[in-house]
Amino acid sequence: MRNSLFYKILLVAATLLLSINISYAQQRAKETKCSFLSTSEMEKVYDRYDEAMSKPSEEWVISFADTLARIGKEIPIFEYYYYCIKTHHYFDLEVDSMYYPLTDKLLEIARERGYISEYFTEMANKVSYQINREQVLAAQRTARTLIKEGREMNEPSGEYFGYYSLGVVAMGRFEYRYSNEQYQKALDVARRSKYLRPEVEAYLLYLMAYNYYNLRDYETALWYLDLSTNIAVVTDVAVNSLRAVCYFETKQYDKYRTERDEFLIKHNNNSIYNQDERRHMDILQLILEGQYETALALCDKLSETDDVYAYKQKVYKACGDFDNVYKYKDLQYEYIDSVTHTVASEEMNALTAELENLKEIHAKEDEIMKQRVIIICISAGLVIILFIFAGIFIYQRSKRREAVKANETKIQFIQNMSHEIRTPLNAIVGFSQLLGMPDGTNTPSEKEEYNNYIANNTAMLQMILDDIFDLSDLEKGEFKVDLNDVECNTICRYAIGSFEGRVPENVKLYFTTEVDDTYKIRTDSRRVQQVLVNLISNACKCTNNGEIRLHCSTSENFGHTTFSVTDTGIGIPADKVNKVFERFVKLDEFAQGTGLGLSICRNIAEKLNGELTLDTSYKDGARFVFVI
């Protein structure tokens, strides 16, 4: 949901949660006297300061700030207050040219003088400002800076608000799973620090429930809502509304009516709540009463386009008009795709502008310029591939209406893949920009570390692209194999060697064999290596302790060559065994990857006249068997 009011409610609530930091600066100021003001006059200054911070957009606060500047000549903390008032004034007015220089000065003073709590509060305000102004890339950078500096300075509020802000940005871009991942990290930080209060935990749990609702996982959404106790005022009525909708979707109508009655009592007693929440409840009630035309008319009054489409689907589904259900489902997907496209275009424009600016500043740094050109080409290529891929699936959906559920899965995959591509791409861009800083900014070891990050994320992008192209070749029947006599042990050692430095710290990766180095088979060595590398990569993702073993055997299946990859990881649940080789399936939704690897590997095995299976008898982790 991209409603600006929704953003502001989230950000105001976040600022309130962050305000639990205790500011020692005011206490320090009150213990200091000013030579030209009496104690009573100073008390009036404090009161006036509190008023100015509560009404920062009013014109009089600027002249009052000048008074604080004069006091600041004797009491340094009042210089900080001077910049604080002016910064918040232009924050409310949303004047970039004034806000950014002032907030940079304010942060500089806070850091130099050791006002740690105030420093992170103002950093949080900065990322809130950037989100309000829809400066997405800048907001993400500031949020990650909050996380980094929060860890370095042992200040949990920095980490908390950094993860929280990343969750807000992802929610506004329909990336609900990634948003929940960030909210969970924020909750973990709060739980292990002194900043956890009931309303903090409850609010985060509510937001996670809201994301699960958007993912149509209503049971999980209800579970998170049940955890969300002692809800803060800003989310109180929203919890009743969300729980009522989830009960309606799961056909628990008695519970729905109970929750709706509580919602109406709270809503009628407080006029500040968003009217869309009330309209949602009225539409659902009209559906239960069979007043479909009235419900449709009320849908048109909803402020959010995606809400209009979603609730019209509910109405038409209730009255059995499935042609219109499919129509508005398609319109909803087209709307989401258009928003995603617009956001991606804005980010690309912003990214291109920043890279061009760096090009002008560091024109003599030829090597760095080459990296920037490569990044731009990769970015443009990935975006083009993404939208071509999206177009293919949308076209297929429109031609196969009877397969609505399958098409929904494909579209969800496209949205997930957008995040999978953006994550390594952002890392490449970010570290390339760090390399582009003036000489002396980065140490040689830091440059080496940045180059390693760029190389690892480039490899990740290449793997994603390879999966997409392999899938396309398989679909078109153009997948080719090149048969030659190859040494089995050489293939295995190459696969093992490609994971040097990439294996988890507490995991041992090794290779064993039953054949000597001269043993050969006739096959496509590149395709066999592709299967083995994919199996080892999956094992590394799922194994935190123990070992991963690649084994080559001629005795396990007589007359055939058998490669097996065995790990001591988390294993595969019994109810998921039959799904691991399906396309777009990821057992861990938050893990990196497209969900295509095992499906492609099984197809490769078949092309090589072999088979790839999961050994269900192995219980200490997972064991995949590749027989040629």
Phi and psi in degrees as a GROMACS rama.xvg file:
@    title "Ramachandran Plot"
@    xaxis  label "Phi"
@    yaxis  label "Psi"
@TYPE xy
-106.933  17.0391  ARG-2
-62.8369  128.868  ASN-3
-63.6708  -35.1891  SER-4
-63.137  -39.1782  LEU-5
-61.1772  -43.6455  PHE-6
-58.9202  -45.4685  TYR-7
-66.2866  -38.944  LYS-8
-61.0042  -44.3735  ILE-9
-60.4875  -44.3409  LEU-10
-73.6629  -37.0131  LEU-11
-63.2094  -43.0104  VAL-12
-62.7161  -41.4182  ALA-13
-63.1571  -40.3325  ALA-14
-64.739  -37.388  THR-15
-64.8144  -40.3137  LEU-16
-65.9387  -38.4257  LEU-17
-70.1526  -25.623  LEU-18
-69.0626  -0.725528  SER-19
-68.9256  -11.9535  ILE-20
-59.0853  134.626  ASN-21
-87.9492  120.88  ILE-22
-86.4669  117.12  SER-23
-87.7527  -11.0916  TYR-24
-63.361  -43.6408  ALA-25
-63.8134  -39.3457  GLN-26
-63.745  -40.1292  GLN-27
-62.331  -38.5191  ARG-28
-67.8355  -39.573  ALA-29
-69.1511  -19.592  LYS-30
-87.3401  1.65884  GLU-31
-116.076  139.776  THR-32
-103.662  151.446  LYS-33
-107.52  137.29  CYS-34
-67.3606  -30.2768  SER-35
-107.242  10.4174  PHE-36
-132.542  137.408  LEU-37
-75.9797  171.014  SER-38
-61.0764  -42.6528  THR-39
-65.4174  -37.4097  SER-40
-67.8115  -37.5641  GLU-41
-64.0526  -37.7382  MET-42
-62.0036  -37.3125  GLU-43
-66.8392  -35.1954  LYS-44
-63.2337  -43.4585  VAL-45
-60.1653  -44.6357  TYR-46
-63.1193  -40.9349  ASP-47
-66.3072  -35.6848  ARG-48
-63.3454  -45.3788  TYR-49
-59.9634  -39.5085  ASP-50
-66.2584  -41.9788  GLU-51
-62.2322  -38.692  ALA-52
-71.249  -24.86  MET-53
-84.4726  -20.0397  SER-54
-130.753  59.2746  LYS-55
-67.7756  -19.9421  PRO-56
-83.7293  -10.023  SER-57
-73.4988  148.033  GLU-58
-66.4569  -32.6918  GLU-59
-65.2764  -19.8284  TRP-60
-67.1287  -25.3206  VAL-61
-68.3412  -43.8215  ILE-62
-67.3828  -34.7906  SER-63
-66.0376  -35.3215  PHE-64
-60.9259  -35.3601  ALA-65
-63.287  -34.7411  ASP-66
-63.2184  -42.8979  THR-67
-63.5929  -32.7775  LEU-68
-63.907  -37.4917  ALA-69
-67.779  -41.6431  ARG-70
-65.5738  -32.9359  ILE-71
-63.0279  -17.3856  GLY-72
-67.9256  -25.4855  LYS-73
-103.436  -35.7595  GLU-74
-119.446  102.358  ILE-75
-54.8445  -32.5136  PRO-76
-61.495  -26.4549  ILE-77
-74.2127  -20.5595  PHE-78
-65.5308  -39.5791  GLU-79
-62.0954  -43.9913  TYR-80
-61.204  -36.7618  TYR-81
-58.2272  -51.2417  TYR-82
-68.4845  -31.8948  TYR-83
-62.5498  -47.1268  CYS-84
-64.158  -46.1156  ILE-85
-65.3588  -39.092  LYS-86
-61.4579  -46.2458  THR-87
-69.9153  -28.1183  HIS-88
-62.3051  -49.9432  HIS-89
-79.2037  -17.8985  TYR-90
-60.8019  -49.3055  PHE-91
-66.3269  -36.2519  ASP-92
-80.7418  -11.8056  LEU-93
57.4276  51.8091  GLU-94
-106.477  99.0305  VAL-95
-58.3073  -43.0384  ASP-96
-63.5454  -23.2749  SER-97
-99.4082  -38.6616  MET-98
-65.046  -48.637  TYR-99
-64.3357  -45.6356  TYR-100
-62.3071  -37.9245  PRO-101
-68.657  -42.9362  LEU-102
-69.1343  -33.1062  THR-103
-63.4427  -41.3365  ASP-104
-66.1598  -42.0003  LYS-105
-61.6192  -43.9636  LEU-106
-65.6914  -37.3526  LEU-107
-62.167  -45.5541  GLU-108
-64.0398  -46.3034  ILE-109
-60.2296  -40.9239  ALA-110
-72.2535  -42.3577  ARG-111
-63.9602  -35.6348  GLU-112
-96.3212  3.22436  ARG-113
78.7681  22.7023  GLY-114
-84.8011  72.4974  TYR-115
-64.3932  -45.884  ILE-116
-59.7215  -44.9755  SER-117
-66.0086  -36.4951  GLU-118
-59.7715  -47.8263  TYR-119
-73.0838  -30.443  PHE-120
-61.4219  -44.8057  THR-121
-71.1554  -33.0656  GLU-122
-62.9459  -38.8184  MET-123
-64.9778  -41.075  ALA-124
-61.9821  -36.5507  ASN-125
-63.8445  -46.2876  LYS-126
-68.3617  -32.0619  VAL-127
-62.8842  -42.7945  SER-128
-60.6464  -44.5219  TYR-129
-66.5489  -36.203  GLN-130
-68.4693  -43.2123  ILE-131
-57.4369  -37.2711  ASN-132
-87.149  5.21907  ARG-133
57.6821  34.0088  GLU-134
-92.5786  76.8372  GLN-135
-63.4622  -49.2592  VAL-136
-61.7253  -42.5367  LEU-137
-63.8077  -40.3962  ALA-138
-63.7465  -41.4769  ALA-139
-64.3882  -40.5441  GLN-140
-64.9805  -43.9128  ARG-141
-64.2621  -40.3039  THR-142
-62.3048  -42.5503  ALA-143
-69.2302  -31.9483  ARG-144
-64.7947  -40.2441  THR-145
-57.4808  -45.6524  LEU-146
-63.2934  -47.512  ILE-147
-62.6106  -49.3697  LYS-148
-72.3383  -30.8156  GLU-149
-60.671  -40.3676  GLY-150
-69.2574  -44.7334  ARG-151
-63.853  -36.7826  GLU-152
-99.1909  7.57477  MET-153
54.7062  45.6664  ASN-154
-121.708  98.2526  GLU-155
-59.5306  -27.2774  PRO-156
-61.5663  -31.7147  SER-157
-64.1865  -49.4689  GLY-158
-61.1772  -44.0768  GLU-159
-58.0627  -53.4985  TYR-160
-72.2746  -28.6613  PHE-161
-61.4219  -51.1211  GLY-162
-64.0512  -40.0617  TYR-163
-59.0549  -45.6871  TYR-164
-64.9861  -40.2928  SER-165
-60.9969  -36.2079  LEU-166
-65.7364  -38.9105  GLY-167
-64.4823  -45.964  VAL-168
-60.8049  -46.1327  VAL-169
-64.0046  -37.9016  ALA-170
-62.0051  -41.6631  MET-171
-67.9384  -15.1714  GLY-172
-107.891  16.9075  ARG-173
67.7324  15.8952  PHE-174
-94.0319  71.9783  GLU-175
-69.1384  -37.1727  TYR-176
-67.5555  -44.8944  ARG-177
-64.2577  -36.4934  TYR-178
-60.5623  -45.4953  SER-179
-64.7542  -33.7793  ASN-180
-60.561  -42.0544  GLU-181
-71.3851  -40.1208  GLN-182
-62.2916  -37.9015  TYR-183
-64.3735  -39.5726  GLN-184
-64.2996  -40.3165  LYS-185
-62.4057  -40.7824  ALA-186
-65.9663  -39.5096  LEU-187
-62.6152  -41.0987  ASP-188
-63.3786  -45.2247  VAL-189
-63.0559  -39.8231  ALA-190
-66.9316  -30.4386  ARG-191
-96.4962  12.1477  ARG-192
-127.871  177.904  SER-193
-79.276  -0.534255  LYS-194
-89.9745  -3.65252  TYR-195
-74.7926  121.842  LEU-196
-124.832  158.92  ARG-197
-53.8265  -41.143  PRO-198
-68.7315  -28.0863  GLU-199
-65.7295  -53.1175  VAL-200
-62.372  -43.0589  GLU-201
-63.1725  -41.143  ALA-202
-65.3183  -43.2212  TYR-203
-64.6403  -40.5615  LEU-204
-63.8774  -37.2206  LEU-205
-62.0917  -45.2349  TYR-206
-62.8372  -38.5331  LEU-207
-66.7127  -38.1508  MET-208
-62.8442  -40.4574  ALA-209
-61.1662  -40.5573  TYR-210
-64.9047  -41.7385  ASN-211
-65.4121  -33.2869  TYR-212
-60.8579  -45.3413  TYR-213
-65.0217  -25.9193  ASN-214
-84.5659  2.27854  LEU-215
65.6818  22.5209  ARG-216
-99.0314  77.6693  ASP-217
-69.7174  -35.7792  TYR-218
-63.861  -43.5419  GLU-219
-65.6117  -38.2503  THR-220
-60.7123  -43.178  ALA-221
-64.3828  -37.0045  LEU-222
-62.5132  -43.853  TRP-223
-68.4271  -34.5281  TYR-224
-66.1271  -37.1102  LEU-225
-63.7433  -34.1139  ASP-226
-70.5147  -26.0044  LEU-227
-81.7882  88.9974  SER-228
-104.125  163.514  THR-229
53.9132  48.8222  ASN-230
-62.7471  139.563  ILE-231
-68.2911  160.787  ALA-232
-57.0006  -38.1872  VAL-233
-65.3398  -22.6499  VAL-234
-113.849  3.46479  THR-235
-58.1105  -56.4091  ASP-236
-70.5782  -30.0333  VAL-237
-64.1669  -35.3298  ALA-238
-63.4395  -45.9472  VAL-239
-60.464  -42.7808  ASN-240
-62.2697  -48.3097  SER-241
-65.3707  -41.5892  LEU-242
-64.3843  -39.1312  ARG-243
-62.445  -44.4128  ALA-244
-63.172  -41.3614  VAL-245
-63.7271  -40.877  CYS-246
-63.1642  -39.1236  TYR-247
-62.3818  -45.8094  PHE-248
-65.9115  -29.5054  GLU-249
-95.0057  10.5752  THR-250
63.3864  27.0522  LYS-251
-94.7126  73.5067  GLN-252
-70.3054  -31.4256  TYR-253
-64.2701  -45.1646  ASP-254
-65.9976  -35.4602  LYS-255
-59.6044  -45.7573  TYR-256
-65.5988  -39.3692  ARG-257
-60.914  -46.2427  THR-258
-67.0047  -36.9887  GLU-259
-65.7087  -39.3647  ARG-260
-62.2448  -42.1047  ASP-261
-64.9924  -38.5774  GLU-262
-60.6427  -47.2406  PHE-263
-63.3183  -37.7888  LEU-264
-61.9652  -48.67  ILE-265
-67.2848  -40.851  LYS-266
-65.8319  -42.7889  HIS-267
-68.7121  -23.2528  ASN-268
-88.4414  -4.72395  ASN-269
-145.559  112.172  ASN-270
-82.203  -4.42227  SER-271
-80.1379  -12.6645  ILE-272
-70.5568  151.196  TYR-273
-60.8652  127.772  ASN-274
-67.1274  -21.8203  GLN-275
-60.9521  -35.2073  ASP-276
-59.1292  -42.4714  GLU-277
-66.7523  -40.9947  ARG-278
-64.2313  -37.9967  ARG-279
-56.4349  -47.5157  HIS-280
-63.8282  -40.8615  MET-281
-65.8686  -39.1971  ASP-282
-63.4047  -45.8523  ILE-283
-61.9  -39.566  LEU-284
-66.0936  -40.7532  GLN-285
-63.681  -35.1584  LEU-286
-62.778  -46.4141  ILE-287
-63.2245  -31.0064  LEU-288
-85.4454  -3.5264  GLU-289
77.7744  14.0215  GLY-290
-91.7649  71.9023  GLN-291
-70.7471  -39.7637  TYR-292
-63.6172  -42.924  GLU-293
-63.6216  -39.9746  THR-294
-62.7745  -41.8377  ALA-295
-63.4577  -40.8175  LEU-296
-62.7793  -37.2801  ALA-297
-71.6087  -29.7949  LEU-298
-58.5719  -37.6449  CYS-299
-67.3203  -13.5678  ASP-300
-90.3818  -6.58007  LYS-301
-66.5384  144.202  LEU-302
-81.0422  -20.8248  SER-303
-103.749  130.555  GLU-304
-59.3995  -44.4365  THR-305
-67.5751  -30.1788  ASP-306
-65.7288  -42.0718  ASP-307
-57.1621  -49.9298  VAL-308
-64.2576  -42.5278  TYR-309
-63.7984  -45.2072  ALA-310
-75.4445  -28.8723  TYR-311
-66.2207  -34.9239  LYS-312
-60.0446  -41.9621  GLN-313
-60.9295  -42.4146  LYS-314
-65.6051  -49.9232  VAL-315
-65.8695  -34.1515  TYR-316
-64.3852  -39.4981  LYS-317
-65.6537  -35.1123  ALA-318
-94.6494  5.82129  CYS-319
80.5365  12.7165  GLY-320
-90.4785  81.5355  ASP-321
-76.4382  -21.0194  PHE-322
-59.826  -44.0764  ASP-323
-73.9419  -28.5258  ASN-324
-59.5792  -48.865  VAL-325
-65.1482  -37.4293  TYR-326
-60.1802  -49.2213  LYS-327
-76.8691  -23.4567  TYR-328
-66.4629  -43.5521  LYS-329
-62.8881  -42.2055  ASP-330
-62.2171  -38.4714  LEU-331
-65.0497  -43.7207  GLN-332
-64.5807  -40.2377  TYR-333
-62.639  -38.7549  GLU-334
-64.744  -46.1672  TYR-335
-62.18  -42.5397  ILE-336
-61.9785  -39.2775  ASP-337
-66.8806  -39.4059  SER-338
-64.3866  -44.4756  VAL-339
-60.9319  -40.9096  THR-340
-64.1995  -43.2047  HIS-341
-62.657  -45.1623  THR-342
-62.2239  -43.777  VAL-343
-62.5485  -39.6496  ALA-344
-65.5889  -42.2504  SER-345
-62.4894  -41.5878  GLU-346
-65.778  -40.241  GLU-347
-63.4347  -41.7761  MET-348
-63.0237  -43.8023  ASN-349
-64.9748  -41.0939  ALA-350
-65.0992  -42.9718  LEU-351
-63.11  -40.6433  THR-352
-62.7682  -42.544  ALA-353
-65.5315  -40.7257  GLU-354
-65.9061  -37.8429  LEU-355
-65.9498  -38.0544  GLU-356
-63.0089  -42.8941  ASN-357
-64.2363  -32.53  LEU-358
-63.9359  -41.3558  LYS-359
-67.1639  -38.5402  GLU-360
-72.6575  -38.9313  ILE-361
-116.856  51.3673  HIS-362
-61.7979  -29.661  ALA-363
-82.1107  -11.1529  LYS-364
-88.8308  81.1017  GLU-365
-61.7881  -41.4656  ASP-366
-63.0695  -42.2488  GLU-367
-67.4032  -36.2239  ILE-368
-61.9883  -38.7322  MET-369
-61.5702  -40.0297  LYS-370
-62.9518  -39.0653  GLN-371
-64.6224  -42.3766  ARG-372
-61.2508  -42.5721  VAL-373
-60.8999  -43.0729  ILE-374
-62.2495  -43.3744  ILE-375
-62.9856  -43.0035  ILE-376
-62.7338  -44.2271  CYS-377
-61.512  -44.4924  ILE-378
-60.0992  -48.6218  SER-379
-63.3262  -42.0258  ALA-380
-63.0566  -42.9082  GLY-381
-64.593  -41.2009  LEU-382
-63.7248  -43.456  VAL-383
-61.8877  -46.6633  ILE-384
-60.3894  -41.7533  ILE-385
-58.963  -46.9385  LEU-386
-77.5577  -29.1697  PHE-387
-63.4805  -44.326  ILE-388
-62.2498  -42.4397  PHE-389
-62.7933  -41.9071  ALA-390
-61.671  -38.7379  GLY-391
-60.6028  -46.7203  ILE-392
-70.2277  -37.352  PHE-393
-65.4272  -40.2741  ILE-394
-62.022  -44.0673  TYR-395
-62.4893  -37.0417  GLN-396
-64.8962  -41.3064  ARG-397
-67.1436  -27.5494  SER-398
-87.4615  -14.672  LYS-399
-128.892  65.9036  ARG-400
-61.0187  -31.12  ARG-401
-67.7153  -13.8079  GLU-402
-106.228  45.5502  ALA-403
-59.028  -43.0933  VAL-404
-64.8814  -41.6422  LYS-405
-63.5805  -39.4499  ALA-406
-67.5713  -35.5555  ASN-407
-60.5588  -39.7289  GLU-408
-62.3221  -40.6158  THR-409
-66.053  -43.106  LYS-410
-65.2507  -39.0395  ILE-411
-61.4585  -37.6344  GLN-412
-62.0644  -41.3346  PHE-413
-61.2347  -43.3035  ILE-414
-65.1413  -40.3039  GLN-415
-64.5278  -40.8661  ASN-416
-63.9886  -32.6647  MET-417
-58.0137  -41.5087  SER-418
-69.6551  -40.515  HIS-419
-61.3715  -37.8979  GLU-420
-73.3289  -42.8183  ILE-421
-65.2882  -34.1777  ARG-422
-61.4868  -55.4421  THR-423
-67.9521  -31.7552  PRO-424
-63.3933  -44.6536  LEU-425
-61.5703  -37.9524  ASN-426
-64.7074  -42.7188  ALA-427
-61.6322  -46.6085  ILE-428
-62.5921  -46.4025  VAL-429
-62.0919  -47.3074  GLY-430
-73.6659  -27.8701  PHE-431
-66.6643  -37.975  SER-432
-66.1382  -36.503  GLN-433
-64.3929  -38.7684  LEU-434
-65.3422  -25.2917  LEU-435
-83.4906  1.28942  GLY-436
-67.6711  158.317  MET-437
-57.5287  155.298  PRO-438
-54.3228  139.534  ASP-439
95.1563  -14.9495  GLY-440
-71.8803  -42.2093  THR-441
-111.727  140.745  ASN-442
-78.0666  161.35  THR-443
-56.6445  -39.5787  PRO-444
-66.5538  -36.4098  SER-445
-66.4913  -41.2599  GLU-446
-61.715  -41.189  LYS-447
-62.8961  -41.1704  GLU-448
-63.1061  -43.1943  GLU-449
-63.3144  -42.0007  TYR-450
-62.031  -37.6173  ASN-451
-64.5512  -42.0182  ASN-452
-60.6534  -43.5145  TYR-453
-62.5784  -44.8222  ILE-454
-62.4151  -44.2908  ALA-455
-64.2823  -42.7495  ASN-456
-73.1147  -31.3012  ASN-457
-64.1059  -40.7508  THR-458
-62.3969  -37.902  ALA-459
-64.0288  -42.8461  MET-460
-62.1025  -42.4906  LEU-461
-60.7725  -39.5213  GLN-462
-64.6136  -42.1287  MET-463
-62.9954  -45.4455  ILE-464
-63.0635  -41.2671  LEU-465
-59.5271  -41.8021  ASP-466
-59.9431  -43.3975  ASP-467
-64.7559  -46.4679  ILE-468
-66.6313  -39.7981  PHE-469
-62.1548  -42.0833  ASP-470
-60.4606  -43.4906  LEU-471
-62.2837  -44.8441  SER-472
-62.644  -39.738  ASP-473
-64.579  -40.9728  LEU-474
-63.1227  -38.6154  GLU-475
-88.6138  -4.46942  LYS-476
73.2574  23.1509  GLY-477
-104.674  12.5255  GLU-478
-73.7812  122.964  PHE-479
-113.635  148.444  LYS-480
-123.605  146.207  VAL-481
-118.372  103.583  ASP-482
-85.3773  131.858  LEU-483
-149.7  164.721  ASN-484
-80.9261  119.519  ASP-485
-131.957  151.567  VAL-486
-84.98  124.872  GLU-487
-60.204  -47.6103  CYS-488
-63.309  -35.9293  ASN-489
-62.7204  -43.8894  THR-490
-59.0023  -46.2323  ILE-491
-65.3464  -42.971  CYS-492
-65.4829  -36.1753  ARG-493
-63.1037  -43.1607  TYR-494
-62.407  -43.8383  ALA-495
-63.9024  -42.5619  ILE-496
-64.3951  -27.9319  GLY-497
-69.7236  -9.11196  SER-498
-104.672  13.662  PHE-499
-60.9671  125.322  GLU-500
81.6109  0.692452  GLY-501
-115.243  0.249681  ARG-502
-85.2417  138.428  VAL-503
-51.5997  150.196  PRO-504
-57.3158  -41.6054  GLU-505
-96.4668  21.0416  ASN-506
-119.749  134.776  VAL-507
-101.197  123.295  LYS-508
-107.998  125.052  LEU-509
-149.831  168.61  TYR-510
-125.143  134.923  PHE-511
-128.425  156.214  THR-512
-149.682  152.205  THR-513
-102.134  -2.11039  GLU-514
-117.481  158.748  VAL-515
-85.8631  174  ASP-516
-69.7444  -12.9442  ASP-517
-90.9455  -6.69798  THR-518
-67.8168  127.285  TYR-519
-126.868  154.543  LYS-520
-132.338  158.583  ILE-521
-96.7176  111.302  ARG-522
-163.616  -175.115  THR-523
-97.8674  105.356  ASP-524
-62.4794  -37.1037  SER-525
-64.8639  -39.2897  ARG-526
-72.016  -36.7007  ARG-527
-63.6317  -43.8459  VAL-528
-61.1939  -37.9768  GLN-529
-60.3261  -43.243  GLN-530
-65.3279  -46.9796  VAL-531
-64.2912  -42.9802  LEU-532
-61.9731  -40.0783  VAL-533
-65.6353  -42.4517  ASN-534
-65.3295  -41.3122  LEU-535
-66.7956  -39.6474  ILE-536
-60.8748  -43.4683  SER-537
-62.2183  -40.5705  ASN-538
-63.1993  -39.9891  ALA-539
-63.1775  -37.0537  CYS-540
-67.2914  -30.4263  LYS-541
-104.386  3.1049  CYS-542
-124.333  117.779  THR-543
-103.852  -21.4301  ASN-544
-144.272  150.578  ASN-545
107.675  -129.879  GLY-546
-148.98  160.007  GLU-547
-129.795  125.102  ILE-548
-122.467  128.836  ARG-549
-99.7265  127.019  LEU-550
-130.111  138.474  HIS-551
-113.322  128.031  CYS-552
-138.43  147.921  SER-553
-115.802  -4.44414  THR-554
-99.2662  -22.4612  SER-555
-65.0905  -40.5139  GLU-556
-129  100.544  ASN-557
-58.3042  133.15  PHE-558
85.6373  -0.537689  GLY-559
-131.432  161.21  HIS-560
-101.149  128.961  THR-561
-118.215  124.84  THR-562
-106.846  134.474  PHE-563
-132.535  143.669  SER-564
-120.148  116.136  VAL-565
-119.993  133.729  THR-566
-130.996  168.304  ASP-567
-111.685  36.1477  THR-568
-85.7425  -151.539  GLY-569
-76.4136  -14.8058  ILE-570
77.1615  -175.933  GLY-571
-123.593  123.039  ILE-572
-57.0941  149.744  PRO-573
-59.3922  -36.0343  ALA-574
-76.2084  -6.32609  ASP-575
-107.206  -4.59622  LYS-576
-58.0895  -40.3215  VAL-577
-81.0474  -2.90599  ASN-578
-107.09  -14.7303  LYS-579
-62.6791  -24.4653  VAL-580
-96.1173  4.2804  PHE-581
-79.671  155.189  GLU-582
-71.4334  144.483  ARG-583
68.5882  11.4846  PHE-584
-92.2959  126.045  VAL-585
-127.429  118.69  LYS-586
-65.2258  -31.83  LEU-587
-113.502  106.092  ASP-588
-63.2339  -23.946  GLU-589
-89.7779  -6.38391  PHE-590
-78.2943  153.328  ALA-591
-68.7241  141.02  GLN-592
134.974  161.371  GLY-593
-94.9994  -13.0174  THR-594
81.5806  16.9393  GLY-595
-107.334  -19.6849  LEU-596
-53.0948  -55.4458  GLY-597
-66.6769  -35.8426  LEU-598
-62.4727  -44.0814  SER-599
-65.9626  -41.2561  ILE-600
-61.2036  -40.2262  CYS-601
-64.9371  -37.6157  ARG-602
-66.0706  -39.1226  ASN-603
-61.9729  -44.5436  ILE-604
-57.5701  -41.5413  ALA-605
-66.951  -38.2433  GLU-606
-64.5865  -27.1861  LYS-607
-92.0608  15.1043  LEU-608
60.2805  36.3884  ASN-609
-129.213  -163.101  GLY-610
-150.328  151.54  GLU-611
-123.122  123.208  LEU-612
-134.338  166.392  THR-613
-104.595  127.815  LEU-614
-80.5144  99.7424  ASP-615
-75.5908  -11.2973  THR-616
-80.1152  -17.273  SER-617
-82.7455  126.32  TYR-618
-116.429  -3.30666  LYS-619
-94.1715  13.5525  ASP-620
158.554  -124.941  GLY-621
-136.31  146.528  ALA-622
-138.607  116.951  ARG-623
-104.946  138.039  PHE-624
-121.041  124.094  VAL-625
-116.727  111.632  PHE-626
-110.916  129.762  VAL-627
